[in-house]
Amino acid sequence: MTALENLFRQHLLNPYLVLGLRPPVSPTETERQGEKLLAMLAAGLDEARRYPTPFGERERTPELVRSALAELRDPRRRLRHEWWVSGWPS
């Protein structure tokens, strides 16, 4: 992959998109949403399996949800992800 493709892929995996949230959102609300999605995925609910991005839907997995939660627990990384997603349409 080229650097541009890697950057594009990274932004499609933005934790806010994966969790279906828009900033500003509290850490408590973020954790709550992550736990809800993990439970829905464990139950096999179709509505939890995909998430929208500005470039089409992507597959959501439990690993992706856990990774998104871990990213947003770090204040510096959270701010970077918040900045990137704030410029994208709802």
Buried (B, 14 or more C-beta within 10 A) or exposed (E): EEEEEEEEEEBBBBBBBBBBBEBEBEEEEBBEBBEBBBEBBEEEEEEBBEBEBEEEEBEBEBEBBBBBBEBBBEEEEBEEBBEBBEEBEE
